[in-house]
Amino acid sequence: MGEEKDIEDKVQQSISNSLMIANAYGYIANQITPPCAKDIEDYFGLSHPSISGVLKGLEQKKFIAFQCDEEDRRCRRILLLPK
């Protein structure tokens, strides 16, 4: 019984992570101006560590890249890469 619950929890976590990744990617794709992580955090009401993890994964898989904002050096704009 306990093992089944552990497996179910892992599946739920995996689904939740996949949805968060898909939502973040969709948000980025639909913006006229490339957003910053803070824009995504505010839109979805998620924490900075949650969004940072999602963005790091997308960057490692070469779906996105970061570019420093010329006007606000604290902001790294998120750019979609061609796939």
Short mmCIF file of the C-alpha atoms (twelve columns), coordinates in Angstrom:
data_MODEL
# 
_entry.id   MODEL 
# 
loop_
_atom_site.group_PDB 
_atom_site.id 
_atom_site.type_symbol 
_atom_site.label_atom_id 
_atom_site.label_alt_id 
_atom_site.label_comp_id 
_atom_site.label_asym_id 
_atom_site.label_seq_id 
_atom_site.Cartn_x 
_atom_site.Cartn_y 
_atom_site.Cartn_z 
_atom_site.pdbx_PDB_model_num 
ATOM 1  C CA . MET A 1  0.000  0.000  0.000   1 
ATOM 2  C CA . GLY A 2  2.758  2.470  0.935   1 
ATOM 3  C CA . GLU A 3  4.735  1.685  -2.222  1 
ATOM 4  C CA . GLU A 4  1.701  2.380  -4.400  1 
ATOM 5  C CA . LYS A 5  1.238  5.753  -2.683  1 
ATOM 6  C CA . ASP A 6  4.914  6.633  -3.312  1 
ATOM 7  C CA . ILE A 7  4.547  5.766  -7.002  1 
ATOM 8  C CA . GLU A 8  1.323  7.761  -7.245  1 
ATOM 9  C CA . ASP A 9  2.992  10.769 -5.606  1 
ATOM 10 C CA . LYS A 10 5.927  10.582 -8.047  1 
ATOM 11 C CA . VAL A 11 3.574  10.399 -11.030 1 
ATOM 12 C CA . GLN A 12 1.579  13.391 -9.740  1 
ATOM 13 C CA . GLN A 13 4.792  15.383 -9.207  1 
ATOM 14 C CA . SER A 14 5.987  14.519 -12.714 1 
ATOM 15 C CA . ILE A 15 2.675  15.619 -14.237 1 
ATOM 16 C CA . SER A 16 2.732  18.833 -12.209 1 
ATOM 17 C CA . ASN A 17 6.291  19.615 -13.365 1 
ATOM 18 C CA . SER A 18 5.396  18.902 -16.996 1 
ATOM 19 C CA . LEU A 19 2.385  21.208 -16.822 1 
ATOM 20 C CA . MET A 20 4.457  23.974 -15.229 1 
ATOM 21 C CA . ILE A 21 7.049  23.651 -18.022 1 
ATOM 22 C CA . ALA A 22 4.377  23.692 -20.736 1 
ATOM 23 C CA . ASN A 23 2.616  26.694 -19.195 1 
ATOM 24 C CA . ALA A 24 5.846  28.675 -18.837 1 
ATOM 25 C CA . TYR A 25 6.870  27.885 -22.428 1 
ATOM 26 C CA . GLY A 26 3.425  28.875 -23.724 1 
ATOM 27 C CA . TYR A 27 3.546  32.127 -21.779 1 
ATOM 28 C CA . ILE A 28 6.978  32.991 -23.196 1 
ATOM 29 C CA . ALA A 29 5.864  32.125 -26.742 1 
ATOM 30 C CA . ASN A 30 2.837  34.424 -26.562 1 
ATOM 31 C CA . GLN A 31 4.604  37.575 -25.373 1 
ATOM 32 C CA . ILE A 32 5.422  40.412 -27.763 1 
ATOM 33 C CA . THR A 33 8.403  41.501 -25.658 1 
ATOM 34 C CA . PRO A 34 10.525 38.665 -24.262 1 
ATOM 35 C CA . PRO A 35 9.607  38.334 -20.581 1 
ATOM 36 C CA . CYS A 36 11.795 38.128 -17.487 1 
ATOM 37 C CA . ALA A 37 11.457 35.366 -14.902 1 
ATOM 38 C CA . LYS A 38 9.652  37.867 -12.640 1 
ATOM 39 C CA . ASP A 39 6.936  38.305 -15.282 1 
ATOM 40 C CA . ILE A 40 6.287  34.561 -15.285 1 
ATOM 41 C CA . GLU A 41 6.377  34.386 -11.476 1 
ATOM 42 C CA . ASP A 42 3.804  37.167 -11.229 1 
ATOM 43 C CA . TYR A 43 1.539  35.775 -13.957 1 
ATOM 44 C CA . PHE A 44 1.336  32.271 -12.475 1 
ATOM 45 C CA . GLY A 45 1.725  33.259 -8.819  1 
ATOM 46 C CA . LEU A 46 4.681  30.911 -8.398  1 
ATOM 47 C CA . SER A 47 7.864  31.307 -6.392  1 
ATOM 48 C CA . HIS A 48 11.190 32.353 -7.837  1 
ATOM 49 C CA . PRO A 49 12.817 28.940 -7.107  1 
ATOM 50 C CA . SER A 50 9.997  27.126 -8.929  1 
ATOM 51 C CA . ILE A 51 10.292 29.261 -12.052 1 
ATOM 52 C CA . SER A 52 14.104 29.224 -11.921 1 
ATOM 53 C CA . GLY A 53 14.061 25.429 -11.987 1 
ATOM 54 C CA . VAL A 54 11.682 25.354 -14.932 1 
ATOM 55 C CA . LEU A 55 13.728 27.900 -16.875 1 
ATOM 56 C CA . LYS A 56 16.999 26.156 -16.106 1 
ATOM 57 C CA . GLY A 57 15.569 22.921 -17.521 1 
ATOM 58 C CA . LEU A 58 14.331 24.674 -20.668 1 
ATOM 59 C CA . GLU A 59 17.727 26.324 -21.094 1 
ATOM 60 C CA . GLN A 60 19.614 23.032 -20.691 1 
ATOM 61 C CA . LYS A 61 17.385 21.449 -23.329 1 
ATOM 62 C CA . LYS A 62 18.088 24.427 -25.627 1 
ATOM 63 C CA . PHE A 63 14.470 25.619 -25.799 1 
ATOM 64 C CA . ILE A 64 15.300 29.076 -24.412 1 
ATOM 65 C CA . ALA A 65 18.234 31.436 -23.943 1 
ATOM 66 C CA . PHE A 66 18.725 34.447 -21.699 1 
ATOM 67 C CA . GLN A 67 19.707 37.947 -22.781 1 
ATOM 68 C CA . CYS A 68 20.468 40.843 -20.427 1 
ATOM 69 C CA . ASP A 69 18.027 43.729 -20.659 1 
ATOM 70 C CA . GLU A 70 19.855 46.893 -21.720 1 
ATOM 71 C CA . GLU A 71 17.703 49.146 -19.527 1 
ATOM 72 C CA . ASP A 72 17.469 46.938 -16.423 1 
ATOM 73 C CA . ARG A 73 20.557 44.803 -15.783 1 
ATOM 74 C CA . ARG A 74 18.656 42.815 -13.110 1 
ATOM 75 C CA . CYS A 75 16.329 41.455 -15.783 1 
ATOM 76 C CA . ARG A 76 17.424 38.666 -18.085 1 
ATOM 77 C CA . ARG A 77 15.015 38.463 -21.011 1 
ATOM 78 C CA . ILE A 78 13.917 34.963 -21.996 1 
ATOM 79 C CA . LEU A 79 14.199 34.189 -25.697 1 
ATOM 80 C CA . LEU A 80 12.754 31.158 -27.450 1 
ATOM 81 C CA . LEU A 81 15.240 29.261 -29.578 1 
ATOM 82 C CA . PRO A 82 14.265 27.619 -32.870 1 
ATOM 83 C CA . LYS A 83 13.769 23.863 -32.606 1 
# 
